Amino acid sequence: MGIVIDKPRFNVDQVNSATYASKRFGEIRKKAKQLPQFISENNCVDTVVLDYKVYEEMYMELQALRELTWELEIARRLETADRMTLRYSVKDVLSDTEYEEFRSIDPNNISDAELFE
């Protein structure tokens, strides 16, 4: 079961209409240094203005979480592969002809040079 995270919460002082924001963008930017500012259009929030340092922290944390998720997935796959008991013998993976050819090889007739090419 995954973790359920609520949507961000904000107060009415942080919500600005698109019209207001377009006329008073400097004021919105200043407010955004303290708290994110939400721009709404047709009563729906569609834009967030926030301090660059906050954005940068969020970005770095997201990148770290993506990397951690990737590493956890690799670890899970390796664990699954280690638990697998399905094994194949040489005879299972070669055709009958290939297997007979393999069995007919005399290891004493292979020089070290050929063996370690």
TIMAR-932496 format. One record per residue (C-alpha): residue in one letter; x, y, z. Coordinates in steps of 0.05 Angstrom, whole numbers, padded with zeros to 5 digits, always signed. Last residue first. Example, Ala and Ser with C-alpha at 12.3 -4.5 7.8 and 13.67 -1.06 7.14 Angstrom:
REM residues 2
s+00273-00021+00143;a+00246-00090+00156;
REM end
This chain:
REM residues 117
e+00833-00322-00535;f+00844-00359-00470;l+00826-00431-00490;e+00857-00424-00559;a+00924-00402-00529;d+00919-00454-00474;s+00913-00508-00527;i+00850-00549-00533;n+00862-00623-00546;n+00859-00641-00471;p+00788-00614-00468;d+00765-00668-00517;i+00703-00641-00550;s+00653-00696-00567;r+00605-00674-00513;f+00597-00605-00545;e+00584-00635-00613;e+00532-00682-00582;y+00500-00622-00548;e+00499-00582-00612;t+00465-00639-00649;d+00414-00649-00594;s+00399-00574-00593;l+00432-00535-00537;v+00397-00499-00480;d+00372-00559-00439;k+00436-00600-00450;v+00478-00544-00421;s+00435-00546-00358;y+00383-00494-00342;r+00364-00467-00274;l+00297-00442-00246;t+00306-00431-00172;m+00294-00357-00175;r+00308-00324-00109;d+00370-00288-00135;a+00331-00260-00194;t+00277-00232-00147;e+00330-00200-00103;l+00363-00169-00164;r+00296-00142-00187;r+00281-00112-00120;a+00350-00080-00115;i+00342-00049-00184;e+00273-00023-00164;l+00302+00006-00100;e+00357+00041-00139;w+00307+00072-00187;t+00263+00096-00129;l+00324+00126-00095;e+00343+00162-00159;r+00273+00189-00168;l+00272+00210-00095;a+00338+00247-00102;q+00312+00283-00165;l+00248+00303-00128;e+00289+00329-00069;m+00333+00370-00116;y+00272+00399-00151;m+00236+00416-00087;e+00298+00451-00059;e+00306+00490-00125;y+00233+00511-00124;v+00239+00535-00052;k+00302+00574-00069;y+00267+00603-00130;d+00211+00633-00087;l+00142+00612-00109;v+00090+00630-00161;v+00038+00576-00174;t-00007+00573-00235;d-00073+00540-00254;v-00117+00548-00193;c-00189+00543-00215;n-00242+00597-00203;n-00245+00616-00277;e-00171+00633-00273;s-00132+00627-00209;i-00061+00646-00192;f-00033+00614-00129;q+00021+00649-00089;p+00072+00608-00051;l+00090+00638+00017;q+00144+00686+00040;k+00183+00701-00024;a+00117+00691-00061;k+00090+00755-00029;k+00145+00795-00064;r+00130+00762-00131;i+00055+00775-00124;e+00069+00848-00110;g+00112+00854-00172;f+00058+00819-00213;r+00006+00870-00194;k-00034+00880-00259;s-00024+00810-00286;a-00035+00779-00218;y-00101+00817-00208;t-00127+00793-00275;a-00104+00722-00262;s-00141+00722-00197;n-00100+00715-00134;v-00101+00660-00081;q-00050+00665-00024;d-00093+00707+00022;v-00149+00655+00015;n-00108+00602+00050;f-00068+00545+00022;r-00067+00470+00025;p-00025+00426-00020;k-00060+00362-00044;d-00060+00306+00006;i-00008+00251+00004;v-00027+00177+00007;i+00031+00131+00020;g+00029+00068-00020;m+00000+00000+00000;
REM end
